[in-house]
Amino acid sequence: MTYQDCLAAATEKLEAARQIIEAEIRSYPAPVAGCDAQFNHLVGMRGSISDALNALERPQFVPTPRMLEPPVDAS
């Protein structure tokens, strides 16, 4: 197994978790009070999963003696 295989498996599992949380949020009983801890937890976890997926897709900058800072995006 390669690290690419592991990253693909992690991405697949995170996508599955996001779908499960989305389904739980959609089926959550209305009305949702602003102080509903369980609902807020689901929304927070959805954000954490999205952050994790974004981190897996985005290459991490590693400084070197020739390039101490990431290149500036010219877009």
N, CA, C and O atoms as a Maestro MAE file, in Angstrom:
{
 s_m_m2io_version
 :::
 2.0.0
}

f_m_ct {
 s_m_title
 :::
 protein
 m_atom[300] {
  # First column is atom index #
  i_m_mmod_type
  r_m_x_coord
  r_m_y_coord
  r_m_z_coord
  i_m_residue_number
  s_m_chain_name
  s_m_pdb_residue_name
  s_m_pdb_atom_name
  i_m_atomic_number
  :::
  1 25 0.855 -1.176 0.000 1 A "MET " " N  " 7
  2 3 0.000 0.000 0.000 1 A "MET " " CA " 6
  3 2 0.902 1.240 0.000 1 A "MET " " C  " 6
  4 15 1.906 1.288 0.710 1 A "MET " " O  " 8
  5 25 0.537 2.222 -0.790 2 A "THR " " N  " 7
  6 3 1.312 3.460 -0.872 2 A "THR " " CA " 6
  7 2 0.640 4.560 -0.054 2 A "THR " " C  " 6
  8 15 -0.502 4.419 0.385 2 A "THR " " O  " 8
  9 25 1.370 5.657 0.140 3 A "TYR " " N  " 7
  10 3 0.755 6.773 0.862 3 A "TYR " " CA " 6
  11 2 -0.396 7.360 0.061 3 A "TYR " " C  " 6
  12 15 -1.350 7.874 0.644 3 A "TYR " " O  " 8
  13 25 -0.324 7.294 -1.277 4 A "GLN " " N  " 7
  14 3 -1.435 7.771 -2.096 4 A "GLN " " CA " 6
  15 2 -2.695 6.950 -1.842 4 A "GLN " " C  " 6
  16 15 -3.800 7.491 -1.806 4 A "GLN " " O  " 8
  17 25 -2.520 5.643 -1.667 5 A "ASP " " N  " 7
  18 3 -3.651 4.769 -1.346 5 A "ASP " " CA " 6
  19 2 -4.266 5.173 -0.009 5 A "ASP " " C  " 6
  20 15 -5.487 5.219 0.138 5 A "ASP " " O  " 8
  21 25 -3.411 5.462 0.954 6 A "CYS " " N  " 7
  22 3 -3.893 5.866 2.282 6 A "CYS " " CA " 6
  23 2 -4.635 7.199 2.212 6 A "CYS " " C  " 6
  24 15 -5.683 7.364 2.837 6 A "CYS " " O  " 8
  25 25 -4.091 8.148 1.454 7 A "LEU " " N  " 7
  26 3 -4.765 9.441 1.303 7 A "LEU " " CA " 6
  27 2 -6.107 9.285 0.597 7 A "LEU " " C  " 6
  28 15 -7.084 9.937 0.963 7 A "LEU " " O  " 8
  29 25 -6.153 8.425 -0.412 8 A "ALA " " N  " 7
  30 3 -7.416 8.176 -1.110 8 A "ALA " " CA " 6
  31 2 -8.432 7.541 -0.160 8 A "ALA " " C  " 6
  32 15 -9.609 7.902 -0.186 8 A "ALA " " O  " 8
  33 25 -7.994 6.611 0.668 9 A "ALA " " N  " 7
  34 3 -8.896 5.971 1.630 9 A "ALA " " CA " 6
  35 2 -9.376 6.979 2.667 9 A "ALA " " C  " 6
  36 15 -10.549 6.979 3.041 9 A "ALA " " O  " 8
  37 25 -8.472 7.840 3.132 10 A "ALA " " N  " 7
  38 3 -8.858 8.856 4.111 10 A "ALA " " CA " 6
  39 2 -9.872 9.811 3.508 10 A "ALA " " C  " 6
  40 15 -10.858 10.163 4.155 10 A "ALA " " O  " 8
  41 25 -9.638 10.232 2.275 11 A "THR " " N  " 7
  42 3 -10.573 11.128 1.593 11 A "THR " " CA " 6
  43 2 -11.938 10.464 1.447 11 A "THR " " C  " 6
  44 15 -12.969 11.097 1.674 11 A "THR " " O  " 8
  45 25 -11.942 9.200 1.069 12 A "GLU " " N  " 7
  46 3 -13.199 8.457 0.905 12 A "GLU " " CA " 6
  47 2 -13.965 8.381 2.228 12 A "GLU " " C  " 6
  48 15 -15.176 8.597 2.260 12 A "GLU " " O  " 8
  49 25 -13.261 8.077 3.309 13 A "LYS " " N  " 7
  50 3 -13.904 7.975 4.629 13 A "LYS " " CA " 6
  51 2 -14.432 9.336 5.093 13 A "LYS " " C  " 6
  52 15 -15.528 9.425 5.647 13 A "LYS " " O  " 8
  53 25 -13.650 10.391 4.864 14 A "LEU " " N  " 7
  54 3 -14.107 11.726 5.265 14 A "LEU " " CA " 6
  55 2 -15.327 12.158 4.455 14 A "LEU " " C  " 6
  56 15 -16.244 12.772 5.000 14 A "LEU " " O  " 8
  57 25 -15.347 11.842 3.163 15 A "GLU " " N  " 7
  58 3 -16.515 12.155 2.334 15 A "GLU " " CA " 6
  59 2 -17.742 11.397 2.844 15 A "GLU " " C  " 6
  60 15 -18.840 11.951 2.894 15 A "GLU " " O  " 8
  61 25 -17.554 10.135 3.221 16 A "ALA " " N  " 7
  62 3 -18.667 9.340 3.756 16 A "ALA " " CA " 6
  63 2 -19.163 9.948 5.069 16 A "ALA " " C  " 6
  64 15 -20.369 10.042 5.296 16 A "ALA " " O  " 8
  65 25 -18.231 10.360 5.930 17 A "ALA " " N  " 7
  66 3 -18.622 10.986 7.198 17 A "ALA " " CA " 6
  67 2 -19.380 12.281 6.947 17 A "ALA " " C  " 6
  68 15 -20.366 12.566 7.628 17 A "ALA " " O  " 8
  69 25 -18.925 13.074 5.968 18 A "ARG " " N  " 7
  70 3 -19.611 14.324 5.657 18 A "ARG " " CA " 6
  71 2 -21.033 14.056 5.169 18 A "ARG " " C  " 6
  72 15 -21.958 14.782 5.533 18 A "ARG " " O  " 8
  73 25 -21.215 13.031 4.356 19 A "GLN " " N  " 7
  74 3 -22.555 12.685 3.877 19 A "GLN " " CA " 6
  75 2 -23.459 12.254 5.023 19 A "GLN " " C  " 6
  76 15 -24.636 12.614 5.049 19 A "GLN " " O  " 8
  77 25 -22.929 11.493 5.964 20 A "ILE " " N  " 7
  78 3 -23.717 11.055 7.124 20 A "ILE " " CA " 6
  79 2 -24.135 12.259 7.966 20 A "ILE " " C  " 6
  80 15 -25.287 12.361 8.387 20 A "ILE " " O  " 8
  81 25 -23.189 13.170 8.209 21 A "ILE " " N  " 7
  82 3 -23.511 14.361 8.999 21 A "ILE " " CA " 6
  83 2 -24.514 15.238 8.272 21 A "ILE " " C  " 6
  84 15 -25.431 15.775 8.894 21 A "ILE " " O  " 8
  85 25 -24.351 15.392 6.958 22 A "GLU " " N  " 7
  86 3 -25.318 16.178 6.173 22 A "GLU " " CA " 6
  87 2 -26.721 15.588 6.302 22 A "GLU " " C  " 6
  88 15 -27.696 16.324 6.449 22 A "GLU " " O  " 8
  89 25 -26.821 14.264 6.246 23 A "ALA " " N  " 7
  90 3 -28.129 13.607 6.380 23 A "ALA " " CA " 6
  91 2 -28.701 13.853 7.778 23 A "ALA " " C  " 6
  92 15 -29.899 14.098 7.922 23 A "ALA " " O  " 8
  93 25 -27.847 13.788 8.810 24 A "GLU " " N  " 7
  94 3 -28.321 14.047 10.175 24 A "GLU " " CA " 6
  95 2 -28.808 15.486 10.317 24 A "GLU " " C  " 6
  96 15 -29.827 15.742 10.959 24 A "GLU " " O  " 8
  97 25 -28.078 16.419 9.718 25 A "ILE " " N  " 7
  98 3 -28.485 17.836 9.790 25 A "ILE " " CA " 6
  99 2 -29.810 18.043 9.060 25 A "ILE " " C  " 6
  100 15 -30.694 18.744 9.553 25 A "ILE " " O  " 8
  101 25 -29.944 17.428 7.879 26 A "ARG " " N  " 7
  102 3 -31.204 17.568 7.113 26 A "ARG " " CA " 6
  103 2 -32.390 16.978 7.857 26 A "ARG " " C  " 6
  104 15 -33.500 17.504 7.767 26 A "ARG " " O  " 8
  105 25 -32.172 15.896 8.589 27 A "SER " " N  " 7
  106 3 -33.287 15.231 9.266 27 A "SER " " CA " 6
  107 2 -33.488 15.721 10.692 27 A "SER " " C  " 6
  108 15 -34.348 15.213 11.411 27 A "SER " " O  " 8
  109 25 -32.692 16.713 11.106 28 A "TYR " " N  " 7
  110 3 -32.799 17.219 12.474 28 A "TYR " " CA " 6
  111 2 -34.154 17.877 12.663 28 A "TYR " " C  " 6
  112 15 -34.584 18.642 11.800 28 A "TYR " " O  " 8
  113 25 -34.843 17.602 13.771 29 A "PRO " " N  " 7
  114 3 -36.182 18.154 13.976 29 A "PRO " " CA " 6
  115 2 -36.176 19.692 14.051 29 A "PRO " " C  " 6
  116 15 -35.301 20.302 14.665 29 A "PRO " " O  " 8
  117 25 -37.152 20.267 13.426 30 A "ALA " " N  " 7
  118 3 -37.298 21.740 13.451 30 A "ALA " " CA " 6
  119 2 -38.263 22.113 14.571 30 A "ALA " " C  " 6
  120 15 -39.046 21.248 14.960 30 A "ALA " " O  " 8
  121 25 -38.274 23.274 15.098 31 A "PRO " " N  " 7
  122 3 -37.286 24.321 14.845 31 A "PRO " " CA " 6
  123 2 -36.020 24.065 15.640 31 A "PRO " " C  " 6
  124 15 -36.039 23.436 16.698 31 A "PRO " " O  " 8
  125 25 -34.930 24.564 15.107 32 A "VAL " " N  " 7
  126 3 -33.640 24.411 15.768 32 A "VAL " " CA " 6
  127 2 -33.353 25.687 16.539 32 A "VAL " " C  " 6
  128 15 -33.258 26.767 15.956 32 A "VAL " " O  " 8
  129 25 -33.218 25.560 17.821 33 A "ALA " " N  " 7
  130 3 -32.899 26.719 18.648 33 A "ALA " " CA " 6
  131 2 -31.430 27.066 18.469 33 A "ALA " " C  " 6
  132 15 -30.612 26.181 18.215 33 A "ALA " " O  " 8
  133 25 -31.089 28.330 18.597 34 A "GLY " " N  " 7
  134 3 -29.713 28.765 18.449 34 A "GLY " " CA " 6
  135 2 -28.785 28.166 19.488 34 A "GLY " " C  " 6
  136 15 -27.568 28.161 19.303 34 A "GLY " " O  " 8
  137 25 -29.345 27.660 20.577 35 A "CYS " " N  " 7
  138 3 -28.506 27.098 21.638 35 A "CYS " " CA " 6
  139 2 -28.589 25.577 21.671 35 A "CYS " " C  " 6
  140 15 -28.287 24.970 22.699 35 A "CYS " " O  " 8
  141 25 -28.992 24.950 20.573 36 A "ASP " " N  " 7
  142 3 -29.116 23.496 20.505 36 A "ASP " " CA " 6
  143 2 -27.715 22.895 20.352 36 A "ASP " " C  " 6
  144 15 -27.144 22.911 19.261 36 A "ASP " " O  " 8
  145 25 -27.175 22.373 21.433 37 A "ALA " " N  " 7
  146 3 -25.788 21.896 21.464 37 A "ALA " " CA " 6
  147 2 -25.548 20.750 20.481 37 A "ALA " " C  " 6
  148 15 -24.501 20.714 19.836 37 A "ALA " " O  " 8
  149 25 -26.485 19.818 20.353 38 A "GLN " " N  " 7
  150 3 -26.280 18.678 19.458 38 A "GLN " " CA " 6
  151 2 -26.225 19.141 18.007 38 A "GLN " " C  " 6
  152 15 -25.362 18.695 17.251 38 A "GLN " " O  " 8
  153 25 -27.127 20.022 17.611 39 A "PHE " " N  " 7
  154 3 -27.129 20.537 16.247 39 A "PHE " " CA " 6
  155 2 -25.841 21.324 15.989 39 A "PHE " " C  " 6
  156 15 -25.201 21.155 14.951 39 A "PHE " " O  " 8
  157 25 -25.468 22.182 16.938 40 A "ASN " " N  " 7
  158 3 -24.249 22.971 16.783 40 A "ASN " " CA " 6
  159 2 -23.024 22.066 16.666 40 A "ASN " " C  " 6
  160 15 -22.098 22.364 15.912 40 A "ASN " " O  " 8
  161 25 -23.021 20.966 17.411 41 A "HIS " " N  " 7
  162 3 -21.918 20.007 17.321 41 A "HIS " " CA " 6
  163 2 -21.851 19.401 15.918 41 A "HIS " " C  " 6
  164 15 -20.765 19.271 15.354 41 A "HIS " " O  " 8
  165 25 -23.000 19.030 15.352 42 A "LEU " " N  " 7
  166 3 -23.028 18.471 13.999 42 A "LEU " " CA " 6
  167 2 -22.476 19.473 12.986 42 A "LEU " " C  " 6
  168 15 -21.680 19.116 12.117 42 A "LEU " " O  " 8
  169 25 -22.902 20.714 13.105 43 A "VAL " " N  " 7
  170 3 -22.429 21.752 12.184 43 A "VAL " " CA " 6
  171 2 -20.918 21.946 12.345 43 A "VAL " " C  " 6
  172 15 -20.203 22.102 11.355 43 A "VAL " " O  " 8
  173 25 -20.438 21.936 13.580 44 A "GLY " " N  " 7
  174 3 -19.008 22.063 13.826 44 A "GLY " " CA " 6
  175 2 -18.215 20.901 13.248 44 A "GLY " " C  " 6
  176 15 -17.150 21.100 12.663 44 A "GLY " " O  " 8
  177 25 -18.728 19.695 13.409 45 A "MET " " N  " 7
  178 3 -18.046 18.523 12.862 45 A "MET " " CA " 6
  179 2 -18.027 18.570 11.337 45 A "MET " " C  " 6
  180 15 -17.038 18.184 10.715 45 A "MET " " O  " 8
  181 25 -19.109 19.038 10.742 46 A "ARG " " N  " 7
  182 3 -19.152 19.176 9.283 46 A "ARG " " CA " 6
  183 2 -18.024 20.124 8.837 46 A "ARG " " C  " 6
  184 15 -17.346 19.863 7.843 46 A "ARG " " O  " 8
  185 25 -17.833 21.210 9.571 47 A "GLY " " N  " 7
  186 3 -16.754 22.143 9.256 47 A "GLY " " CA " 6
  187 2 -15.380 21.515 9.424 47 A "GLY " " C  " 6
  188 15 -14.485 21.740 8.608 47 A "GLY " " O  " 8
  189 25 -15.213 20.735 10.472 48 A "SER " " N  " 7
  190 3 -13.926 20.064 10.707 48 A "SER " " CA " 6
  191 2 -13.612 19.070 9.593 48 A "SER " " C  " 6
  192 15 -12.469 18.967 9.149 48 A "SER " " O  " 8
  193 25 -14.616 18.353 9.153 49 A "ILE " " N  " 7
  194 3 -14.422 17.393 8.065 49 A "ILE " " CA " 6
  195 2 -14.066 18.132 6.780 49 A "ILE " " C  " 6
  196 15 -13.176 17.705 6.045 49 A "ILE " " O  " 8
  197 25 -14.751 19.229 6.509 50 A "SER " " N  " 7
  198 3 -14.430 20.018 5.313 50 A "SER " " CA " 6
  199 2 -13.007 20.551 5.380 50 A "SER " " C  " 6
  200 15 -12.290 20.544 4.380 50 A "SER " " O  " 8
  201 25 -12.595 21.016 6.561 51 A "ASP " " N  " 7
  202 3 -11.225 21.504 6.739 51 A "ASP " " CA " 6
  203 2 -10.211 20.382 6.473 51 A "ASP " " C  " 6
  204 15 -9.186 20.603 5.827 51 A "ASP " " O  " 8
  205 25 -10.506 19.186 6.975 52 A "ALA " " N  " 7
  206 3 -9.608 18.046 6.783 52 A "ALA " " CA " 6
  207 2 -9.514 17.678 5.302 52 A "ALA " " C  " 6
  208 15 -8.426 17.405 4.797 52 A "ALA " " O  " 8
  209 25 -10.648 17.671 4.613 53 A "LEU " " N  " 7
  210 3 -10.627 17.367 3.183 53 A "LEU " " CA " 6
  211 2 -9.837 18.423 2.414 53 A "LEU " " C  " 6
  212 15 -9.061 18.087 1.519 53 A "LEU " " O  " 8
  213 25 -10.029 19.686 2.754 54 A "ASN " " N  " 7
  214 3 -9.281 20.758 2.093 54 A "ASN " " CA " 6
  215 2 -7.788 20.612 2.349 54 A "ASN " " C  " 6
  216 15 -6.979 20.833 1.447 54 A "ASN " " O  " 8
  217 25 -7.416 20.242 3.568 55 A "ALA " " N  " 7
  218 3 -6.001 20.067 3.895 55 A "ALA " " CA " 6
  219 2 -5.379 18.922 3.101 55 A "ALA " " C  " 6
  220 15 -4.215 19.005 2.708 55 A "ALA " " O  " 8
  221 25 -6.140 17.857 2.860 56 A "LEU " " N  " 7
  222 3 -5.619 16.743 2.076 56 A "LEU " " CA " 6
  223 2 -5.427 17.118 0.611 56 A "LEU " " C  " 6
  224 15 -4.542 16.582 -0.056 56 A "LEU " " O  " 8
  225 25 -6.246 18.032 0.109 57 A "GLU " " N  " 7
  226 3 -6.175 18.431 -1.295 57 A "GLU " " CA " 6
  227 2 -5.128 19.516 -1.536 57 A "GLU " " C  " 6
  228 15 -4.645 19.669 -2.657 57 A "GLU " " O  " 8
  229 25 -4.777 20.262 -0.506 58 A "ARG " " N  " 7
  230 3 -3.877 21.411 -0.651 58 A "ARG " " CA " 6
  231 2 -2.458 20.991 -0.271 58 A "ARG " " C  " 6
  232 15 -2.228 20.498 0.834 58 A "ARG " " O  " 8
  233 25 -1.504 21.185 -1.189 59 A "PRO " " N  " 7
  234 3 -0.132 20.837 -0.838 59 A "PRO " " CA " 6
  235 2 0.405 21.749 0.257 59 A "PRO " " C  " 6
  236 15 0.099 22.941 0.288 59 A "PRO " " O  " 8
  237 25 1.188 21.198 1.134 60 A "GLN " " N  " 7
  238 3 1.767 21.945 2.251 60 A "GLN " " CA " 6
  239 2 3.103 22.537 1.804 60 A "GLN " " C  " 6
  240 15 3.925 21.838 1.210 60 A "GLN " " O  " 8
  241 25 3.317 23.806 2.084 61 A "PHE " " N  " 7
  242 3 4.589 24.437 1.738 61 A "PHE " " CA " 6
  243 2 5.659 24.010 2.734 61 A "PHE " " C  " 6
  244 15 5.434 24.021 3.944 61 A "PHE " " O  " 8
  245 25 6.825 23.636 2.217 62 A "VAL " " N  " 7
  246 3 7.971 23.278 3.050 62 A "VAL " " CA " 6
  247 2 9.105 24.233 2.686 62 A "VAL " " C  " 6
  248 15 9.610 24.188 1.565 62 A "VAL " " O  " 8
  249 25 9.509 25.092 3.611 63 A "PRO " " N  " 7
  250 3 10.559 26.052 3.295 63 A "PRO " " CA " 6
  251 2 11.901 25.371 3.045 63 A "PRO " " C  " 6
  252 15 12.221 24.341 3.639 63 A "PRO " " O  " 8
  253 25 12.661 25.969 2.159 64 A "THR " " N  " 7
  254 3 14.015 25.506 1.856 64 A "THR " " CA " 6
  255 2 14.932 26.724 1.907 64 A "THR " " C  " 6
  256 15 14.443 27.853 1.954 64 A "THR " " O  " 8
  257 25 16.249 26.523 1.899 65 A "PRO " " N  " 7
  258 3 17.151 27.684 1.903 65 A "PRO " " CA " 6
  259 2 16.933 28.614 0.698 65 A "PRO " " C  " 6
  260 15 17.165 29.819 0.799 65 A "PRO " " O  " 8
  261 25 16.500 28.072 -0.415 66 A "ARG " " N  " 7
  262 3 16.261 28.899 -1.604 66 A "ARG " " CA " 6
  263 2 14.896 29.561 -1.594 66 A "ARG " " C  " 6
  264 15 14.709 30.591 -2.242 66 A "ARG " " O  " 8
  265 25 13.954 29.003 -0.885 67 A "MET " " N  " 7
  266 3 12.606 29.568 -0.847 67 A "MET " " CA " 6
  267 2 12.088 29.455 0.583 67 A "MET " " C  " 6
  268 15 11.590 28.411 1.005 67 A "MET " " O  " 8
  269 25 12.218 30.547 1.307 68 A "LEU " " N  " 7
  270 3 11.829 30.539 2.725 68 A "LEU " " CA " 6
  271 2 10.337 30.745 2.920 68 A "LEU " " C  " 6
  272 15 9.780 30.347 3.943 68 A "LEU " " O  " 8
  273 25 9.685 31.366 1.941 69 A "GLU " " N  " 7
  274 3 8.250 31.647 2.037 69 A "GLU " " CA " 6
  275 2 7.552 31.132 0.784 69 A "GLU " " C  " 6
  276 15 8.168 31.044 -0.278 69 A "GLU " " O  " 8
  277 25 6.275 30.792 0.901 70 A "PRO " " N  " 7
  278 3 5.549 30.307 -0.270 70 A "PRO " " CA " 6
  279 2 5.467 31.396 -1.330 70 A "PRO " " C  " 6
  280 15 5.450 32.583 -1.003 70 A "PRO " " O  " 8
  281 25 5.416 30.997 -2.599 71 A "PRO " " N  " 7
  282 3 5.288 31.978 -3.659 71 A "PRO " " CA " 6
  283 2 3.956 32.731 -3.534 71 A "PRO " " C  " 6
  284 15 2.956 32.168 -3.088 71 A "PRO " " O  " 8
  285 25 3.957 33.992 -3.930 72 A "VAL " " N  " 7
  286 3 2.758 34.815 -3.886 72 A "VAL " " CA " 6
  287 2 1.874 34.428 -5.063 72 A "VAL " " C  " 6
  288 15 2.331 34.369 -6.205 72 A "VAL " " O  " 8
  289 25 0.604 34.165 -4.774 73 A "ASP " " N  " 7
  290 3 -0.358 33.802 -5.811 73 A "ASP " " CA " 6
  291 2 -0.672 35.044 -6.635 73 A "ASP " " C  " 6
  292 15 -1.136 36.045 -6.089 73 A "ASP " " O  " 8
  293 25 -0.425 34.995 -7.944 74 A "ALA " " N  " 7
  294 3 -0.604 36.157 -8.812 74 A "ALA " " CA " 6
  295 2 -2.009 36.242 -9.398 74 A "ALA " " C  " 6
  296 15 -2.243 37.044 -10.303 74 A "ALA " " O  " 8
  297 25 -2.936 35.450 -8.914 75 A "SER " " N  " 7
  298 3 -4.283 35.501 -9.513 75 A "SER " " CA " 6
  299 2 -5.143 36.576 -8.980 75 A "SER " " C  " 6
  300 15 -6.290 36.717 -9.404 75 A "SER " " O  " 8
  :::
 }
 m_bond[299] {
  # First column is bond index #
  i_m_from
  i_m_to
  i_m_order
  :::
  1 1 2 1
  2 2 3 1
  3 3 4 2
  4 3 5 1
  5 5 6 1
  6 6 7 1
  7 7 8 2
  8 7 9 1
  9 9 10 1
  10 10 11 1
  11 11 12 2
  12 11 13 1
  13 13 14 1
  14 14 15 1
  15 15 16 2
  16 15 17 1
  17 17 18 1
  18 18 19 1
  19 19 20 2
  20 19 21 1
  21 21 22 1
  22 22 23 1
  23 23 24 2
  24 23 25 1
  25 25 26 1
  26 26 27 1
  27 27 28 2
  28 27 29 1
  29 29 30 1
  30 30 31 1
  31 31 32 2
  32 31 33 1
  33 33 34 1
  34 34 35 1
  35 35 36 2
  36 35 37 1
  37 37 38 1
  38 38 39 1
  39 39 40 2
  40 39 41 1
  41 41 42 1
  42 42 43 1
  43 43 44 2
  44 43 45 1
  45 45 46 1
  46 46 47 1
  47 47 48 2
  48 47 49 1
  49 49 50 1
  50 50 51 1
  51 51 52 2
  52 51 53 1
  53 53 54 1
  54 54 55 1
  55 55 56 2
  56 55 57 1
  57 57 58 1
  58 58 59 1
  59 59 60 2
  60 59 61 1
  61 61 62 1
  62 62 63 1
  63 63 64 2
  64 63 65 1
  65 65 66 1
  66 66 67 1
  67 67 68 2
  68 67 69 1
  69 69 70 1
  70 70 71 1
  71 71 72 2
  72 71 73 1
  73 73 74 1
  74 74 75 1
  75 75 76 2
  76 75 77 1
  77 77 78 1
  78 78 79 1
  79 79 80 2
  80 79 81 1
  81 81 82 1
  82 82 83 1
  83 83 84 2
  84 83 85 1
  85 85 86 1
  86 86 87 1
  87 87 88 2
  88 87 89 1
  89 89 90 1
  90 90 91 1
  91 91 92 2
  92 91 93 1
  93 93 94 1
  94 94 95 1
  95 95 96 2
  96 95 97 1
  97 97 98 1
  98 98 99 1
  99 99 100 2
  100 99 101 1
  101 101 102 1
  102 102 103 1
  103 103 104 2
  104 103 105 1
  105 105 106 1
  106 106 107 1
  107 107 108 2
  108 107 109 1
  109 109 110 1
  110 110 111 1
  111 111 112 2
  112 111 113 1
  113 113 114 1
  114 114 115 1
  115 115 116 2
  116 115 117 1
  117 117 118 1
  118 118 119 1
  119 119 120 2
  120 119 121 1
  121 121 122 1
  122 122 123 1
  123 123 124 2
  124 123 125 1
  125 125 126 1
  126 126 127 1
  127 127 128 2
  128 127 129 1
  129 129 130 1
  130 130 131 1
  131 131 132 2
  132 131 133 1
  133 133 134 1
  134 134 135 1
  135 135 136 2
  136 135 137 1
  137 137 138 1
  138 138 139 1
  139 139 140 2
  140 139 141 1
  141 141 142 1
  142 142 143 1
  143 143 144 2
  144 143 145 1
  145 145 146 1
  146 146 147 1
  147 147 148 2
  148 147 149 1
  149 149 150 1
  150 150 151 1
  151 151 152 2
  152 151 153 1
  153 153 154 1
  154 154 155 1
  155 155 156 2
  156 155 157 1
  157 157 158 1
  158 158 159 1
  159 159 160 2
  160 159 161 1
  161 161 162 1
  162 162 163 1
  163 163 164 2
  164 163 165 1
  165 165 166 1
  166 166 167 1
  167 167 168 2
  168 167 169 1
  169 169 170 1
  170 170 171 1
  171 171 172 2
  172 171 173 1
  173 173 174 1
  174 174 175 1
  175 175 176 2
  176 175 177 1
  177 177 178 1
  178 178 179 1
  179 179 180 2
  180 179 181 1
  181 181 182 1
  182 182 183 1
  183 183 184 2
  184 183 185 1
  185 185 186 1
  186 186 187 1
  187 187 188 2
  188 187 189 1
  189 189 190 1
  190 190 191 1
  191 191 192 2
  192 191 193 1
  193 193 194 1
  194 194 195 1
  195 195 196 2
  196 195 197 1
  197 197 198 1
  198 198 199 1
  199 199 200 2
  200 199 201 1
  201 201 202 1
  202 202 203 1
  203 203 204 2
  204 203 205 1
  205 205 206 1
  206 206 207 1
  207 207 208 2
  208 207 209 1
  209 209 210 1
  210 210 211 1
  211 211 212 2
  212 211 213 1
  213 213 214 1
  214 214 215 1
  215 215 216 2
  216 215 217 1
  217 217 218 1
  218 218 219 1
  219 219 220 2
  220 219 221 1
  221 221 222 1
  222 222 223 1
  223 223 224 2
  224 223 225 1
  225 225 226 1
  226 226 227 1
  227 227 228 2
  228 227 229 1
  229 229 230 1
  230 230 231 1
  231 231 232 2
  232 231 233 1
  233 233 234 1
  234 234 235 1
  235 235 236 2
  236 235 237 1
  237 237 238 1
  238 238 239 1
  239 239 240 2
  240 239 241 1
  241 241 242 1
  242 242 243 1
  243 243 244 2
  244 243 245 1
  245 245 246 1
  246 246 247 1
  247 247 248 2
  248 247 249 1
  249 249 250 1
  250 250 251 1
  251 251 252 2
  252 251 253 1
  253 253 254 1
  254 254 255 1
  255 255 256 2
  256 255 257 1
  257 257 258 1
  258 258 259 1
  259 259 260 2
  260 259 261 1
  261 261 262 1
  262 262 263 1
  263 263 264 2
  264 263 265 1
  265 265 266 1
  266 266 267 1
  267 267 268 2
  268 267 269 1
  269 269 270 1
  270 270 271 1
  271 271 272 2
  272 271 273 1
  273 273 274 1
  274 274 275 1
  275 275 276 2
  276 275 277 1
  277 277 278 1
  278 278 279 1
  279 279 280 2
  280 279 281 1
  281 281 282 1
  282 282 283 1
  283 283 284 2
  284 283 285 1
  285 285 286 1
  286 286 287 1
  287 287 288 2
  288 287 289 1
  289 289 290 1
  290 290 291 1
  291 291 292 2
  292 291 293 1
  293 293 294 1
  294 294 295 1
  295 295 296 2
  296 295 297 1
  297 297 298 1
  298 298 299 1
  299 299 300 2
  :::
 }
}
